[in-house]
């Protein structure tokens, strides 16, 4: 575990990227956010903080505190996953509102919100797998640590993507409503992939299953548009996600 002695410092980088991405979207209309949004934001933020604090405890002679916090972390991970899935109904509502008032949503057509919902199912399923793998591999501290680190790169897209997309839309506002809303999301995935692979290279985990899972999820997100435009996917989401 000595090679993870400074990982708590490196984990500050994705934490800052995540906060940059979500800052305006969350704090800009703080009082208008639904209760579910607040819960998901804070469970996600605390999860990122855990992935800074826990490696520090584990590598600085505080293993007992690390283990105790780990039990709480399991509860927290469940909160991150379930609150994200619970918010999917908001995506379906957005599809209906975008269809009813297309002028208000501009380039954000219903297919975009369907696509977001579709990739979120895969993201949160992969997040759950990574957390479970970290538990089943807890006796192999090396694998345990990397499975948990991989969760950061699995669930980073919604927060970082919003920030980059909002910035891109502002820069191209004169083109409204003909703004390419997918270009900033492709950039987001590239940034996440670079951070993931850089971390995997630094800690010797380029061929780890956790790396493959995180990379696979971020490649899958690149197909957000065709997924969102698929009538089969739309029908499934409208049937499965109810308010």
PLY file of the C-alpha trace (Angstrom):
ply
format ascii 1.0
element vertex 243
property float x
property float y
property float z
element edge 242
property int vertex1
property int vertex2
end_header
0.00 0.00 0.00
3.02 2.30 0.19
2.52 3.29 -3.45
-0.84 4.80 -2.45
0.71 6.96 0.26
0.12 10.14 -1.74
-3.08 9.11 -3.54
-5.17 11.38 -1.30
-3.37 14.36 -2.84
-3.93 13.16 -6.41
-7.61 12.52 -5.71
-8.04 16.24 -5.15
-7.70 16.72 -8.93
-10.88 14.85 -9.98
-12.64 16.38 -6.97
-11.86 19.88 -8.24
-12.90 18.96 -11.80
-16.20 17.62 -10.47
-16.88 20.74 -8.40
-15.96 23.02 -11.30
-18.42 21.20 -13.53
-21.37 21.22 -11.18
-20.78 24.58 -9.47
-22.96 26.82 -11.63
-25.62 24.22 -12.30
-26.09 23.47 -8.60
-25.24 26.69 -6.78
-26.55 29.00 -9.52
-30.15 28.06 -8.75
-29.63 26.54 -5.30
-33.02 27.43 -3.86
-34.89 26.15 -6.92
-33.31 22.70 -6.84
-35.52 19.78 -5.89
-34.81 17.91 -2.66
-33.56 14.90 -4.66
-30.97 17.12 -6.38
-29.62 18.34 -3.03
-29.38 14.82 -1.66
-27.60 13.52 -4.75
-25.18 16.45 -4.87
-24.13 16.04 -1.26
-23.90 12.24 -1.29
-21.74 12.47 -4.43
-19.56 15.21 -2.97
-19.07 13.35 0.31
-18.20 10.20 -1.66
-15.41 12.11 -3.40
-14.24 13.41 -0.02
-14.22 9.84 1.30
-11.93 8.83 -1.55
-9.51 11.50 -0.34
-9.78 10.82 3.38
-9.85 7.01 3.31
-6.52 6.50 1.47
-4.92 8.95 3.90
-6.13 6.96 6.90
-5.09 3.64 5.34
-1.54 4.78 4.56
-0.87 6.93 7.62
-1.27 4.46 10.46
-5.02 4.87 11.03
-6.33 1.55 9.72
-8.95 1.18 12.46
-10.48 4.53 11.54
-10.23 3.54 7.87
-12.20 0.34 8.52
-14.88 2.12 10.56
-15.32 4.78 7.89
-15.44 2.04 5.29
-18.62 0.65 6.83
-20.21 4.09 6.64
-18.87 4.37 3.09
-20.90 1.34 1.99
-24.06 3.13 3.13
-22.91 6.30 1.37
-22.18 4.46 -1.90
-25.71 3.07 -1.86
-26.99 6.61 -1.43
-24.98 7.86 -4.41
-26.31 5.06 -6.61
-29.95 5.17 -5.55
-30.30 8.96 -5.56
-28.84 9.10 -9.07
-31.30 6.50 -10.32
-34.16 8.24 -8.51
-33.37 11.47 -10.37
-33.87 9.80 -13.74
-37.54 10.74 -13.64
-36.42 14.35 -14.01
-34.82 13.40 -17.35
-38.13 11.97 -18.56
-39.98 15.10 -17.43
-37.42 17.17 -19.36
-38.18 15.20 -22.53
-41.86 16.07 -22.17
-41.18 19.74 -21.48
-38.71 19.99 -24.39
-41.33 18.48 -26.69
-44.01 20.89 -25.43
-41.83 24.02 -25.57
-38.99 23.42 -28.05
-38.20 27.12 -28.31
-37.34 27.26 -24.62
-34.94 24.31 -24.78
-33.30 25.16 -28.12
-30.75 22.49 -29.07
-31.69 20.35 -26.04
-34.26 18.21 -27.78
-36.04 15.25 -26.14
-33.49 12.77 -27.51
-30.76 14.41 -25.43
-32.56 13.78 -22.13
-33.45 10.22 -23.16
-29.77 9.67 -23.93
-28.72 11.06 -20.56
-31.11 8.71 -18.77
-29.85 5.73 -20.77
-26.17 6.32 -20.01
-26.92 7.06 -16.35
-28.34 3.55 -15.95
-25.07 2.10 -17.22
-22.93 4.51 -15.17
-24.65 3.75 -11.90
-24.72 0.01 -12.58
-20.96 0.12 -13.20
-20.49 2.22 -10.06
-22.33 -0.45 -8.04
-20.17 -3.20 -9.58
-16.96 -1.32 -8.72
-18.05 -0.77 -5.12
-19.05 -4.44 -4.72
-15.70 -5.52 -6.22
-13.89 -3.28 -3.73
-15.70 -5.12 -0.93
-15.08 -8.63 -2.27
-11.41 -7.72 -2.82
-10.95 -6.02 0.56
-8.26 -8.53 1.61
-6.20 -7.50 -1.42
-5.56 -3.90 -0.44
-4.11 -3.08 -3.84
-7.22 -4.24 -5.73
-9.53 -2.83 -3.06
-7.98 0.63 -3.45
-8.07 0.66 -7.24
-11.69 -0.48 -7.51
-12.66 2.45 -5.29
-10.51 4.91 -7.21
-12.12 3.75 -10.46
-15.55 4.86 -9.19
-14.42 8.49 -9.47
-13.95 8.17 -13.23
-17.12 6.12 -13.68
-19.48 8.79 -12.29
-17.65 12.01 -13.16
-19.40 12.75 -16.47
-22.71 14.32 -15.34
-21.00 16.94 -13.15
-18.05 17.75 -15.39
-20.14 17.46 -18.55
-22.62 20.09 -17.37
-19.89 22.58 -16.62
-18.14 22.14 -19.96
-21.43 22.09 -21.84
-22.68 25.27 -20.14
-19.41 27.02 -20.97
-19.55 25.83 -24.59
-23.17 26.97 -25.01
-22.31 30.44 -23.69
-19.38 30.73 -26.08
-21.64 29.78 -29.03
-24.82 31.49 -27.86
-25.02 33.54 -31.06
-25.67 30.26 -32.90
-28.67 29.41 -30.69
-30.61 27.19 -31.20
-28.17 25.54 -33.62
-25.53 24.83 -30.98
-23.74 21.48 -31.16
-24.45 20.19 -27.66
-22.58 16.91 -28.17
-19.17 18.46 -28.92
-18.58 19.53 -25.29
-19.63 16.09 -24.07
-17.10 14.43 -26.37
-14.48 16.78 -24.89
-15.64 15.81 -21.40
-15.16 12.12 -22.12
-11.68 12.79 -23.51
-10.70 14.68 -20.34
-12.00 11.91 -18.09
-10.26 9.22 -20.15
-6.94 11.09 -19.95
-7.22 11.46 -16.17
-8.20 7.79 -15.79
-5.35 6.49 -17.93
-2.83 8.84 -16.29
-3.86 7.58 -12.84
-3.83 3.96 -14.03
-0.34 4.43 -15.48
0.95 6.08 -12.30
-0.31 3.25 -10.08
0.42 0.41 -12.49
-3.25 -0.39 -13.18
-3.54 0.01 -16.95
-4.59 -3.66 -17.26
-6.79 -3.78 -14.19
-10.46 -4.74 -14.58
-11.46 -1.55 -12.78
-9.66 0.50 -15.42
-11.35 -1.42 -18.21
-14.76 -0.90 -16.58
-14.28 2.85 -16.10
-12.92 3.29 -19.62
-15.74 1.20 -21.08
-18.38 3.31 -19.36
-16.87 6.53 -20.72
-16.67 5.09 -24.24
-20.31 4.01 -23.93
-21.31 7.59 -23.07
-20.05 8.66 -26.51
-23.14 6.90 -27.91
-25.52 9.14 -25.95
-27.05 10.64 -29.10
-27.90 7.43 -31.01
-29.18 5.92 -27.77
-31.38 8.94 -27.11
-32.76 8.89 -30.66
-33.57 5.17 -30.51
-37.34 4.63 -30.35
-36.76 1.33 -28.52
-34.71 3.07 -25.82
-37.27 5.86 -25.53
-40.12 3.38 -25.17
-38.22 1.43 -22.51
-37.40 4.54 -20.47
-40.94 5.91 -20.63
-42.28 2.52 -19.54
-39.72 1.89 -16.78
-39.14 5.32 -15.26
-42.32 6.53 -13.61
-42.90 9.49 -11.30
0 1
1 2
2 3
3 4
4 5
5 6
6 7
7 8
8 9
9 10
10 11
11 12
12 13
13 14
14 15
15 16
16 17
17 18
18 19
19 20
20 21
21 22
22 23
23 24
24 25
25 26
26 27
27 28
28 29
29 30
30 31
31 32
32 33
33 34
34 35
35 36
36 37
37 38
38 39
39 40
40 41
41 42
42 43
43 44
44 45
45 46
46 47
47 48
48 49
49 50
50 51
51 52
52 53
53 54
54 55
55 56
56 57
57 58
58 59
59 60
60 61
61 62
62 63
63 64
64 65
65 66
66 67
67 68
68 69
69 70
70 71
71 72
72 73
73 74
74 75
75 76
76 77
77 78
78 79
79 80
80 81
81 82
82 83
83 84
84 85
85 86
86 87
87 88
88 89
89 90
90 91
91 92
92 93
93 94
94 95
95 96
96 97
97 98
98 99
99 100
100 101
101 102
102 103
103 104
104 105
105 106
106 107
107 108
108 109
109 110
110 111
111 112
112 113
113 114
114 115
115 116
116 117
117 118
118 119
119 120
120 121
121 122
122 123
123 124
124 125
125 126
126 127
127 128
128 129
129 130
130 131
131 132
132 133
133 134
134 135
135 136
136 137
137 138
138 139
139 140
140 141
141 142
142 143
143 144
144 145
145 146
146 147
147 148
148 149
149 150
150 151
151 152
152 153
153 154
154 155
155 156
156 157
157 158
158 159
159 160
160 161
161 162
162 163
163 164
164 165
165 166
166 167
167 168
168 169
169 170
170 171
171 172
172 173
173 174
174 175
175 176
176 177
177 178
178 179
179 180
180 181
181 182
182 183
183 184
184 185
185 186
186 187
187 188
188 189
189 190
190 191
191 192
192 193
193 194
194 195
195 196
196 197
197 198
198 199
199 200
200 201
201 202
202 203
203 204
204 205
205 206
206 207
207 208
208 209
209 210
210 211
211 212
212 213
213 214
214 215
215 216
216 217
217 218
218 219
219 220
220 221
221 222
222 223
223 224
224 225
225 226
226 227
227 228
228 229
229 230
230 231
231 232
232 233
233 234
234 235
235 236
236 237
237 238
238 239
239 240
240 241
241 242
